[in-house]
Amino acid sequence: MIVEQFAIGETATLTMYQGETGINNGPQKSVLLLPGGSYLYVSKREGEAVAYEFLRQGYTVFILNYTTAGTILGESSRNKLYQYLMKLEDSDVIGSEFPNPLIEAASAMKFIRENNHKFNVDSDHVGVVGFSAGGHLAATLGVHWNSEWLRELTGFDNNWAKPNFIVLGYPILDYSLNETIAESRGSIDPNFKNMAKRVTFGNDFDVELLNKATPKNFVSKDTPKTFIWHTTGDRLVYVKNVLDYANELDAYGIEFELHIFSGGEHGMSTASEIVNKENENIKIWVPLLFNWLNSHIKKDA
């Protein structure tokens, strides 16, 4: 297996994982993988473990370590990250604030396609896979890839950033909705709520920014086909996030598949032994995904 790392912008990195299939055969399907981590850090559990599932299927995988406080500090301990964030001035910019991670994700897509011959990847089969906050990032790219405002921010043609398909695992897709549900159920931690808003939107939070960061508001006929899975036992990102989003996909005639599994918790990843969250009921999302992808890739060929 080949593993290479590349810089994306000033602080993000892109790590390529390529198996023997990708080395020896013709142009391969690939995915840009966006792990979660509440925009505080980039989860390792939703990185390599998921990458190996795609590698087994012959995909080349690119994991984006987008900018977060954890990226900068090389740290994933929430207590240490909280201590760091508490010391910041209101005017300090971390880099995790929207839309910077979106710019990094779009730039990573461009990098993959620009180097398609070097990496031996098929530019017409580059998908985006995201979990939790990474799912938010993936869905946001999916609805904004062809927007004028994103083109102005990146400075390059929109088609470089277009995902050919999207995979979302327990994504947060509506911050206001999620906050309202948490408050109604008395399950929100005020400190985490404030910290999450700080790292996601910065201190210059405004309604227009929140609107752009709510993917369901921008679903259109150009939104890529999407596979979504979630669990009813998730008490951090509520399942209504994906129900509302799926309704919008349906309204615009976008091909999608939605699986909601009973039980579980937030951050299940592959729901396998390798991530210490083995769940026989939930882990079937992996073969279900590849059945769906194989069907749709054949149709696209």
C-alpha positions as CSV (number, residue, x, y, z in Angstrom):
1,M,0.0,0.0,0.0
2,I,1.2,3.5,-0.8
3,V,0.6,6.3,1.8
4,E,1.5,9.9,0.9
5,Q,0.7,13.2,2.5
6,F,0.2,16.6,0.9
7,A,-0.4,20.1,2.1
8,I,-3.8,21.8,1.4
9,G,-3.5,25.5,2.2
10,E,-1.6,26.6,5.2
11,T,-2.7,24.1,7.9
12,A,-4.7,21.3,6.4
13,T,-3.2,18.1,5.1
14,L,-4.4,15.4,2.7
15,T,-3.3,11.8,3.1
16,M,-3.6,9.4,0.2
17,Y,-4.1,5.6,0.8
18,Q,-3.7,3.5,-2.3
19,G,-3.8,-0.3,-2.5
20,E,-2.3,-2.6,-5.2
21,T,-5.5,-2.4,-7.2
22,G,-5.0,1.4,-7.6
23,I,-1.4,1.0,-8.5
24,N,-1.6,-1.7,-11.1
25,N,-4.9,-1.3,-12.9
26,G,-6.6,1.5,-14.9
27,P,-8.1,4.7,-13.4
28,Q,-9.7,3.9,-10.0
29,K,-12.7,5.3,-8.1
30,S,-11.7,7.4,-5.2
31,V,-13.2,9.2,-2.2
32,L,-12.4,12.3,-0.2
33,L,-12.9,11.2,3.4
34,L,-13.9,13.8,6.0
35,P,-13.9,12.5,9.6
36,G,-15.9,14.2,12.3
37,G,-14.8,15.7,15.6
38,S,-17.2,18.6,16.3
39,Y,-14.8,21.0,14.4
40,L,-12.6,20.7,17.5
41,Y,-10.4,18.0,16.0
42,V,-10.4,15.4,13.2
43,S,-11.4,11.9,14.5
44,K,-9.0,9.1,13.9
45,R,-11.8,6.6,14.5
46,E,-13.6,7.9,11.4
47,G,-10.4,8.0,9.3
48,E,-8.3,4.9,8.7
49,A,-11.0,2.4,9.8
50,V,-13.3,3.7,7.1
51,A,-10.5,4.1,4.6
52,Y,-9.7,0.4,4.8
53,E,-13.3,-0.5,3.9
54,F,-13.0,1.5,0.7
55,L,-9.5,0.2,0.0
56,R,-11.0,-3.4,0.1
57,Q,-13.3,-2.3,-2.7
58,G,-10.6,-1.0,-4.9
59,Y,-11.0,2.7,-4.1
60,T,-8.2,5.2,-3.6
61,V,-8.8,7.1,-0.4
62,F,-7.8,10.7,0.5
63,I,-8.4,11.7,4.2
64,L,-8.6,15.4,4.7
65,N,-7.2,16.6,8.0
66,Y,-9.0,19.9,7.7
67,T,-8.2,22.8,10.0
68,T,-9.4,22.6,13.6
69,A,-7.9,23.6,17.0
70,G,-6.8,19.9,17.2
71,T,-5.1,20.1,13.8
72,I,-3.1,23.1,15.0
73,L,-2.1,21.7,18.4
74,G,-1.8,18.1,17.3
75,E,-4.2,17.2,20.1
76,S,-7.6,15.4,20.4
77,S,-8.2,15.6,24.1
78,R,-11.3,17.7,24.6
79,N,-10.2,19.0,28.0
80,K,-6.9,20.3,26.5
81,L,-8.7,21.8,23.5
82,Y,-11.2,23.5,25.8
83,Q,-8.3,25.0,27.8
84,Y,-6.7,26.3,24.6
85,L,-10.0,27.8,23.3
86,M,-10.7,29.5,26.6
87,K,-7.5,31.5,26.3
88,L,-8.4,32.8,22.8
89,E,-9.3,36.4,22.2
90,D,-12.6,37.2,20.5
91,S,-10.7,38.4,17.5
92,D,-8.5,35.3,17.2
93,V,-9.2,33.1,14.1
94,I,-8.6,29.3,14.5
95,G,-9.3,28.2,10.9
96,S,-12.1,25.9,11.7
97,E,-14.7,28.6,11.3
98,F,-17.1,28.3,8.4
99,P,-16.5,28.5,5.5
100,N,-12.8,27.8,5.8
101,P,-13.1,24.0,6.1
102,L,-15.4,24.1,3.0
103,I,-12.7,25.9,1.0
104,E,-10.2,23.3,2.1
105,A,-12.5,20.4,1.1
106,A,-13.1,22.1,-2.3
107,S,-9.4,22.6,-2.7
108,A,-8.7,18.9,-1.8
109,M,-11.2,17.9,-4.6
110,K,-9.3,20.1,-7.0
111,F,-6.0,18.6,-6.0
112,I,-7.2,15.1,-6.5
113,R,-8.6,15.9,-10.0
114,E,-5.5,17.9,-11.0
115,N,-3.3,15.0,-10.2
116,N,-5.6,12.3,-11.5
117,H,-2.9,10.8,-13.8
118,K,-0.3,10.8,-11.0
119,F,-2.7,9.1,-8.6
120,N,-4.4,6.9,-11.3
121,V,-7.9,8.0,-10.3
122,D,-11.0,8.5,-12.4
123,S,-12.0,12.1,-12.3
124,D,-15.6,11.2,-13.0
125,H,-15.9,9.0,-9.9
126,V,-14.6,11.1,-7.0
127,G,-17.0,10.9,-4.1
128,V,-17.1,12.6,-0.7
129,V,-17.6,10.7,2.6
130,G,-18.3,12.5,5.8
131,F,-19.2,11.7,9.4
132,S,-20.8,14.0,12.0
133,A,-19.2,17.4,11.5
134,G,-17.4,15.9,8.5
135,G,-20.8,14.9,7.3
136,H,-21.9,18.5,7.6
137,L,-18.8,19.5,5.6
138,A,-19.5,16.8,2.9
139,A,-23.2,17.8,2.6
140,T,-22.3,21.5,2.4
141,L,-19.9,20.8,-0.4
142,G,-22.6,18.8,-2.1
143,V,-25.1,21.7,-2.1
144,H,-22.6,24.6,-2.7
145,W,-20.1,23.1,-5.1
146,N,-21.6,25.1,-8.1
147,S,-22.4,28.3,-6.2
148,E,-20.9,31.6,-7.2
149,W,-20.0,32.6,-3.7
150,L,-17.8,29.4,-3.3
151,R,-16.2,30.0,-6.6
152,E,-15.3,33.5,-5.5
153,L,-13.8,32.1,-2.2
154,T,-11.7,29.4,-3.9
155,G,-10.8,31.3,-7.1
156,F,-11.2,28.3,-9.3
157,D,-13.9,26.8,-11.5
158,N,-16.7,25.0,-9.6
159,N,-16.4,21.8,-11.6
160,W,-13.1,20.9,-9.9
161,A,-15.0,20.6,-6.6
162,K,-18.0,18.7,-7.7
163,P,-18.6,15.4,-5.8
164,N,-19.8,12.6,-8.0
165,F,-21.6,11.1,-5.0
166,I,-21.9,11.7,-1.3
167,V,-21.9,9.4,1.7
168,L,-23.2,10.8,5.1
169,G,-22.8,9.1,8.4
170,Y,-24.8,10.6,11.3
171,P,-24.2,14.1,9.9
172,I,-25.2,17.4,11.6
173,L,-27.1,19.2,8.9
174,D,-29.0,21.9,10.8
175,Y,-27.4,23.5,13.8
176,S,-30.5,25.4,14.9
177,L,-32.7,22.3,14.7
178,N,-30.2,20.2,16.6
179,E,-29.9,22.8,19.3
180,T,-33.6,23.2,19.7
181,I,-34.1,19.5,20.1
182,A,-31.3,19.2,22.6
183,E,-32.8,22.1,24.7
184,S,-36.3,20.6,24.6
185,R,-34.9,17.3,25.9
186,G,-32.7,18.9,28.5
187,S,-29.6,17.2,27.0
188,I,-27.4,20.1,26.0
189,D,-24.2,21.0,27.8
190,P,-24.0,24.9,27.8
191,N,-20.2,24.9,27.7
192,F,-20.1,22.5,24.8
193,K,-22.8,24.4,23.0
194,N,-20.9,27.7,23.3
195,M,-17.6,26.1,22.4
196,A,-19.1,24.3,19.4
197,K,-20.5,27.6,18.0
198,R,-17.2,29.3,18.6
199,V,-15.1,26.8,16.6
200,T,-17.8,26.4,13.9
201,F,-18.8,30.0,13.3
202,G,-16.4,32.2,15.2
203,N,-17.4,35.1,17.2
204,D,-18.9,37.0,14.3
205,F,-21.9,34.7,14.1
206,D,-24.7,35.9,11.9
207,V,-27.9,34.6,10.3
208,E,-26.6,34.6,6.8
209,L,-23.6,32.5,7.8
210,L,-25.9,30.0,9.6
211,N,-28.2,29.8,6.6
212,K,-25.3,29.0,4.2
213,A,-24.1,26.4,6.7
214,T,-27.5,24.6,6.7
215,P,-27.3,22.2,3.7
216,K,-31.1,21.5,3.5
217,N,-31.7,25.1,2.5
218,F,-29.6,24.7,-0.7
219,V,-30.5,21.3,-2.0
220,S,-31.1,21.6,-5.8
221,K,-31.3,19.5,-9.0
222,D,-27.5,19.7,-9.0
223,T,-27.0,18.0,-5.6
224,P,-25.2,14.7,-6.1
225,K,-26.8,11.4,-5.3
226,T,-26.4,10.6,-1.7
227,F,-26.2,7.6,0.7
228,I,-27.2,8.4,4.3
229,W,-27.2,6.4,7.5
230,H,-28.0,7.4,11.1
231,T,-29.0,5.8,14.4
232,T,-32.0,6.4,16.7
233,G,-29.8,6.2,19.8
234,D,-27.7,9.2,18.8
235,R,-28.0,11.9,21.5
236,L,-25.6,14.3,20.1
237,V,-26.8,14.7,16.5
238,Y,-30.5,13.9,16.3
239,V,-31.9,11.8,13.5
240,K,-34.3,14.5,12.4
241,N,-31.3,16.1,10.7
242,V,-31.3,13.4,8.1
243,L,-35.1,13.1,7.8
244,D,-35.4,16.7,6.9
245,Y,-32.5,16.5,4.5
246,A,-33.9,13.4,2.8
247,N,-37.2,15.2,2.3
248,E,-35.4,17.9,0.4
249,L,-33.5,15.4,-1.7
250,D,-36.8,13.7,-2.6
251,A,-38.4,17.0,-3.4
252,Y,-35.8,17.7,-6.0
253,G,-35.7,14.2,-7.4
254,I,-32.2,13.4,-6.2
255,E,-31.4,9.7,-6.0
256,F,-30.7,8.8,-2.4
257,E,-30.7,5.9,0.0
258,L,-31.4,6.4,3.7
259,H,-30.9,3.8,6.5
260,I,-31.9,4.5,10.1
261,F,-30.7,1.9,12.6
262,S,-32.3,1.3,16.0
263,G,-30.1,1.9,19.1
264,G,-26.5,2.9,18.7
265,E,-24.9,6.1,19.8
266,H,-23.0,9.0,18.2
267,G,-19.7,8.2,16.5
268,M,-20.3,4.6,15.6
269,S,-17.9,4.8,12.6
270,T,-17.8,1.3,11.0
271,A,-19.5,-0.1,14.1
272,S,-16.9,-2.8,14.1
273,E,-14.4,-4.3,16.6
274,I,-11.5,-2.1,15.1
275,V,-13.2,1.1,16.5
276,N,-14.3,-0.6,19.8
277,K,-18.0,0.0,18.9
278,E,-19.0,-3.3,17.4
279,N,-22.7,-3.6,16.7
280,E,-24.0,-6.3,14.4
281,N,-27.2,-4.4,13.6
282,I,-25.4,-1.2,12.6
283,K,-22.3,-2.5,10.9
284,I,-24.3,-3.6,7.9
285,W,-24.3,0.0,6.7
286,V,-20.9,-0.9,5.1
287,P,-22.1,-3.6,2.7
288,L,-25.3,-1.7,2.1
289,L,-23.3,1.3,1.0
290,F,-21.2,-0.7,-1.5
291,N,-24.2,-2.4,-2.9
292,W,-25.7,1.1,-3.5
293,L,-22.4,2.5,-5.0
294,N,-21.9,-0.5,-7.3
295,S,-25.4,-0.1,-8.6
296,H,-25.1,3.6,-9.3
297,I,-21.5,3.5,-10.7
298,K,-22.7,0.9,-13.2
299,K,-25.6,3.2,-14.2
300,D,-23.1,6.1,-14.6
301,A,-20.7,4.1,-16.8
